[in-house]
Amino acid sequence: MLPTLTTPRLSLRPFTVADANALQQLANDPLVTDTTATLPYPYGLHHAESWIAIHDDLYASGRAMPLAVTTREGELLGTMGFAALSWMHQRAALAYWIGSAHWGRGYATEAAGALVAYGFADLKLQRIWAECFTRNPASARVLEKVGMRYEGCLRNEFLKHGVFEDMLRYGLLADEWYAQFDA
Ligand SMILES: CC(C)(COP(=O)(O)OP(=O)(O)OC[C@H]1O[C@@H](n2cnc3c(N)ncnc32)[C@H](O)[C@@H]1OP(=O)(O)O)[C@@H](O)C(=O)NCCC(=O)NCCS
């Protein structure tokens, strides 16, 4: 069963089929899809429904942990989750987006902080990493704000809309995350 996490302003909880309409409306936005690796545009209701339908299997098979990001009142804002989970190597990647109407309010940072804490404290991960296009400074900033270190630039790492994109790689180790609690 996918977990539910809470922060002062947010819930991170499993998606349900009831989220499909709101998910489609948020994701069917070129401002969102342009800097994600995998979201298609246009993003139809069938994309939302088929993605939500595989979440239990992704989690049960240990491959990914996608969660809905909502306000504490229940409004869907976006998604924050673990992708590329590897139990063998005790690592996972953060994958996320927030609906464009909600940008700049610290929601991605708040959600990422909760997921990073869950990854290290509950899942006992050793390493949490993420990557973003070089042309996505807002995403890089989110990663820096949750304590990730810049690890390098992967040149021509990703082919997006026929253009090879450089990607910035960030990572955080368990020891580094726990060090923040040392007085
Ligand atoms: C990246 C994304 C998740 C950020 O969500 P958000 O909720 O707006 O993020 P936050 O408000 O927590 O933090 C954003 C930070 O980026 C900064 N920022 C925003 N635009 C920026 C820009 N053009 N250049 C530099 N910094 C920028 C903000 O000022 C803020 O930093 P601050 O708190 O130090 O001021 C959101 O823009 C998004 O979903 N984009 C489309 C999908 C995507 O790119 N997903 C990530 C794929 S790697």
The ligand as an SDF file (V2000), in Angstrom:
LIG
                    3D

 48 50  0  0  0  0  0  0  0  0999 V2000
   10.0580   22.7050  -11.1810 C   0  0  0  0  0  0  0  0  0  0  0  0
    8.7280   22.8210  -10.4220 C   0  0  0  0  0  0  0  0  0  0  0  0
    8.3310   21.4520   -9.8670 C   0  0  0  0  0  0  0  0  0  0  0  0
    8.9220   23.7930   -9.2470 C   0  0  0  0  0  0  0  0  0  0  0  0
    7.6980   23.8170   -8.5030 O   0  0  0  0  0  0  0  0  0  0  0  0
    7.3800   25.0050   -7.4720 P   0  0  0  0  0  0  0  0  0  0  0  0
    6.3180   24.5140   -6.5420 O   0  0  0  0  0  0  0  0  0  0  0  0
    7.1510   26.2700   -8.2080 O   0  0  0  0  0  0  0  0  0  0  0  0
    8.7990   25.0940   -6.7080 O   0  0  0  0  0  0  0  0  0  0  0  0
    9.1230   25.9230   -5.3730 P   0  0  0  0  0  0  0  0  0  0  0  0
    8.1730   27.0640   -5.2680 O   0  0  0  0  0  0  0  0  0  0  0  0
    9.2230   24.9640   -4.2430 O   0  0  0  0  0  0  0  0  0  0  0  0
   10.6170   26.4480   -5.6680 O   0  0  0  0  0  0  0  0  0  0  0  0
   10.9410   27.0140   -6.9100 C   0  0  0  0  0  0  0  0  0  0  0  0
   12.2630   27.7520   -6.7880 C   0  0  0  0  0  0  0  0  0  0  0  0
   12.7770   27.9980   -8.0930 O   0  0  0  0  0  0  0  0  0  0  0  0
   13.0070   29.3800   -8.2350 C   0  0  0  0  0  0  0  0  0  0  0  0
   12.8200   29.6980   -9.6370 N   0  0  0  0  0  0  0  0  0  0  0  0
   11.6850   29.7060  -10.3420 C   0  0  0  0  0  0  0  0  0  0  0  0
   11.9280   30.0570  -11.6110 N   0  0  0  0  0  0  0  0  0  0  0  0
   13.2630   30.2560  -11.7020 C   0  0  0  0  0  0  0  0  0  0  0  0
   14.1270   30.6460  -12.7460 C   0  0  0  0  0  0  0  0  0  0  0  0
   13.6750   30.8870  -13.9790 N   0  0  0  0  0  0  0  0  0  0  0  0
   15.4540   30.7730  -12.4860 N   0  0  0  0  0  0  0  0  0  0  0  0
   15.9340   30.5220  -11.2470 C   0  0  0  0  0  0  0  0  0  0  0  0
   15.1550   30.1410  -10.2010 N   0  0  0  0  0  0  0  0  0  0  0  0
   13.8370   30.0240  -10.4430 C   0  0  0  0  0  0  0  0  0  0  0  0
   12.0120   30.0350   -7.3050 C   0  0  0  0  0  0  0  0  0  0  0  0
   12.3710   31.3630   -7.0280 O   0  0  0  0  0  0  0  0  0  0  0  0
   12.1260   29.0950   -6.1060 C   0  0  0  0  0  0  0  0  0  0  0  0
   13.3280   29.3020   -5.3970 O   0  0  0  0  0  0  0  0  0  0  0  0
   13.3880   30.2320   -4.0500 P   0  0  0  0  0  0  0  0  0  0  0  0
   12.4480   29.6300   -3.0550 O   0  0  0  0  0  0  0  0  0  0  0  0
   14.8170   30.1670   -3.6480 O   0  0  0  0  0  0  0  0  0  0  0  0
   12.9440   31.6120   -4.4730 O   0  0  0  0  0  0  0  0  0  0  0  0
    7.6120   23.3840  -11.3470 C   0  0  0  0  0  0  0  0  0  0  0  0
    8.0690   24.5670  -11.9460 O   0  0  0  0  0  0  0  0  0  0  0  0
    7.1810   22.4030  -12.4270 C   0  0  0  0  0  0  0  0  0  0  0  0
    6.4150   21.5090  -12.1710 O   0  0  0  0  0  0  0  0  0  0  0  0
    7.7050   22.6010  -13.6450 N   0  0  0  0  0  0  0  0  0  0  0  0
    7.2730   21.7760  -14.8040 C   0  0  0  0  0  0  0  0  0  0  0  0
    7.6190   20.3150  -14.6530 C   0  0  0  0  0  0  0  0  0  0  0  0
    9.0420   20.0970  -14.2200 C   0  0  0  0  0  0  0  0  0  0  0  0
    9.9410   20.7810  -14.6720 O   0  0  0  0  0  0  0  0  0  0  0  0
    9.2390   19.1240  -13.3330 N   0  0  0  0  0  0  0  0  0  0  0  0
   10.5710   18.7900  -12.8700 C   0  0  0  0  0  0  0  0  0  0  0  0
   11.2320   17.9060  -13.8520 C   0  0  0  0  0  0  0  0  0  0  0  0
   12.9500   17.6660  -13.3830 S   0  0  0  0  0  0  0  0  0  0  0  0
  1  2  1  0
  2  3  1  0
  2  4  1  0
  2 36  1  0
  4  5  1  0
  5  6  1  0
  6  7  2  0
  6  8  1  0
  6  9  1  0
  9 10  1  0
 10 11  2  0
 10 12  1  0
 10 13  1  0
 13 14  1  0
 14 15  1  0
 15 16  1  0
 15 30  1  0
 16 17  1  0
 17 18  1  0
 17 28  1  0
 18 19  1  0
 18 27  1  0
 19 20  2  0
 20 21  1  0
 21 22  1  0
 21 27  2  0
 22 23  1  0
 22 24  2  0
 24 25  1  0
 25 26  2  0
 26 27  1  0
 28 29  1  0
 28 30  1  0
 30 31  1  0
 31 32  1  0
 32 33  2  0
 32 34  1  0
 32 35  1  0
 36 37  1  0
 36 38  1  0
 38 39  2  0
 38 40  1  0
 40 41  1  0
 41 42  1  0
 42 43  1  0
 43 44  2  0
 43 45  1  0
 45 46  1  0
 46 47  1  0
 47 48  1  0
M  END
$$$$
